Amino acid sequence: MAMGLATVVCGQAQTVVCGRVVGPEGPVPFASVQVGERGVVADGHGRFAAQAGVGSAVLRIDALGHATLERLLVVPAVDTLRLGDQRLEASATALEEVVVTGTMAPIARDASPVPVEVITPTLFRKNPGPALLDAVGMVNGVRPQLNCSVCNTGDIHINGMEGPYTMVLIDGMPIVSGLSTVYGLSGIPISLIERVEVVKGPGSALYGSEAMGGIINVITKDPALAPRLGVDLMSTTWSEHNADIGFTVGRGRLRTLTGINGFLYDAPRDGNGDGFTDVALQKRLSVFAKLTVQRTSARRADLAVRYVHEDRWGGEMAWTPRHAGGDEVYGEQIATRRWEMVGQYHLPLRELVLVQVSANGHRQDSWYGTRAYDAVQQVLFAQLTWRRRLAGRHDLLAGLAHRITWYDDNTPATAVGEGPLARNKVDRRPLPGFFLQDEWAVSPRSVLLAGYRMDHDRDHGLVHSPRLAYKFAPSGRLSLRVHAGTGYRVVNLFTEEHAALTGSRTVVIAETLRPERSWNASLNAVRKWPHEKCFLGLDASLFITRFSNRILPDYDTDPTLIVYRNLDGHGIAQGASVNLEARLGKGFRVNAGATWMDVHTVEGGRREKQWFAPDWQGTFALSQDLPGRLTVDLTGQWYGPMRLPVQPNDHRPDRSPWYALVNIQLKHRFKERFEVYGGVKNLLDHTPTDPIMRPFDPFNQAVDDPVGNPGGNTFDTAWMYAPMQGVRMFLGARFTLD
């Protein structure tokens, strides 16, 4: 096997089989091509040449983000057999992907003992959006949640669990956490993403604190494989404008990838007539650069940096920056300045020893009505891992990790003392850890994985996190997985809970909070039915997670307060999910999934549903290729009723209705480099009817009026179960230079 255009030497009764690998987006570089027993790698333009014996041979082509192509060839006794273009279908879930998140080591998804869902940009482009927070909504069981109807903060829920329970990684490094979970997710541009890996359930045995409900690992593009130039421009009828520009530079062993993303929305709208902006106005610039040095023996050496500059505000339509902090016109204004760095390097040793380092700094200057919130967070993370394969059956992984978090703000969270003697003290939290994992190939059909991690927290001492996973594959078309593990989370409310920042309620911490713990078990089954002209794949799971010491916000005791305390009981998140991937006929593709969830707490014998956790939710993406290089995509998410935070005398319902967010897109490709696309988002025009309580009195100046407010209701922004953007059209264009 050789990199680039494979060269072969013809021998007796040998034929050179050559062709080009192409996909919906054009030539597919570096695809793996196998003709009979011979395997080669296509070059950067998708071309390949392989030597084959005369007679029958199976042609198999695998490529990242595409469905595997298999066909039977009859090789004649000629010097060269020219096959022409071998067209691959795009795969949104990429069943044959190589994944790293479940085991922290590259492994084929089918072979991984830990269930990992892989989502490629093929799916994102079916419903284009400006940021990761929008795109992950196409993953079954994953739900982007808007937490405030004024400033539109958001987080990611996995199987009904809130955003702080989800760890977001970039290239395997913990970047989006703590303070950045509030606004940092909206600054990750889609154009830089090669794929997104999702692990549902606790992953603390490998990744430590925060990996309690699930992991989302954003894998950025390799500069050696990325296009030389890529441009994606899009606008909507809501006056939203997004631009993504990416380019690669370099030759030989040194390559760089640069990505620039800009987003602008500065046209206030008030479609429901409550006097407040429906969507927060945003101005965002994100610059990303990644440097890679090509090394031998699959050794890595890369460094990536990113800077995000964002300003946003939401509030009453008459608000201007001069009103910030005043009590005349209500508004929430947030300025975010953020930098990130991620580096990985294999030491020049015979052993596989990898050094990984990440660092980030996040500064937020904001006003929530009359309340100022200024915060700074810096995180430094370093990790050393060692891998060795023993006797061909045991794959050992051991590592040392250390994370230090510095956090400072202008709230009581960093205050020492009371009254005139109070002073500010920066919170410095070290978290060293050690982990060990053994992946044992018990037989060709079964794999057993055992892992253990120990961390030391300054307040809680040693924290132990074991896990166990087993995979059994009686055939190449069926695999069964069982996984059990633990998770834990050390909580900082002021950096993770937006409800603690907004000016509509006051935060009360009722006790010394203990770290949360969780136990998880899941059963997963994958069945595939591949055929020459069609494919059907099913992925089904059962899951249950039990939480202890869970920290819950109490909205009900007092409508002016949010009271935080540990749960004197336990929490349960359980359910079932099923995903379907199908390719039928000529150019028709289906990806659909549904999840049933039961997320609740039990305290003092009382069972209570969790906020914003629907009983049912699902996704769908249907695509059909049409004549003339046209493709039509119908995508959407649907949700069942979910419990909502209401006040004691609230006129709004405490359960949301069934609703769906449906989108349609038509795409036309000109040759191989240029395409235009357009469509309609939120085709059914669904929006919450009354998301803000008492929008006419945002400063609660007339709360005590017995005539105008007999129920004693207060201004509140937390009743937000769906986006406020109604039906809107979009139009965009993409240009790629390979």
Secondary structure, DSSP 8 states (H G I E B T S, - for coil): --SSS------TTEEEEEEEEEETTEE-TT-EEEETTEEEE--TTSEEEEEEESEEEEEEEE-TTB--EEEEEEE-SSSEEEEEEEE--B-SS-TT-EE-TTTSS-EEGGG-SS--EEE-HHHHTTS--SSHHHHGGGSTTEEEEE--TTT--EEEEETTB-GGGEEEEETTEEEE-TTHHHHGGGG--GGGEEEEEEEES--HHHH-TTTTSEEEEEEE--TTTS-SEEEEEEEETTSEEEEEEEEEEEETTEEEEEEEEEEEE-----TTSSSB-SS-EEEEEEEEEEEEE--STT--EEEEEEEEEEEEEEEBTT--GGGTT-SSS-EEEEEEEEEEEEEEEE-SSSSEEEEEEEEEEEEEEEEETTEEEEEEEEEEEEEEEEEEEETTTEEEEEEEEEEEEEEEESSGGGEESSGGG-EE--EEEEEEEEEEEEEEEEETTEEEEEEEEEEEETTTEEEEEEEEEEEEEEETTEEEEEEEEEEEE---HHHH-GGGTSTTSEEEE-S----EEEEEEEEEEEEEEE-SS-EEEEEEEEEEEEEES-EEEE-SS-TTEEEEEE-SEEEEEEEEEEEEEEEETTTEEEEEEEEEEEEEEEETTEEEE-BT--SEEEEEEEEEEETTTEEEEEEEEEE---B----TT-SS-SB---EEEEEEEEEEEETTTEEEEEEEESTT----S--SBSTT-TT-TTTT-TTT-TT----B-----S-S--SEEEEEEEEEE-
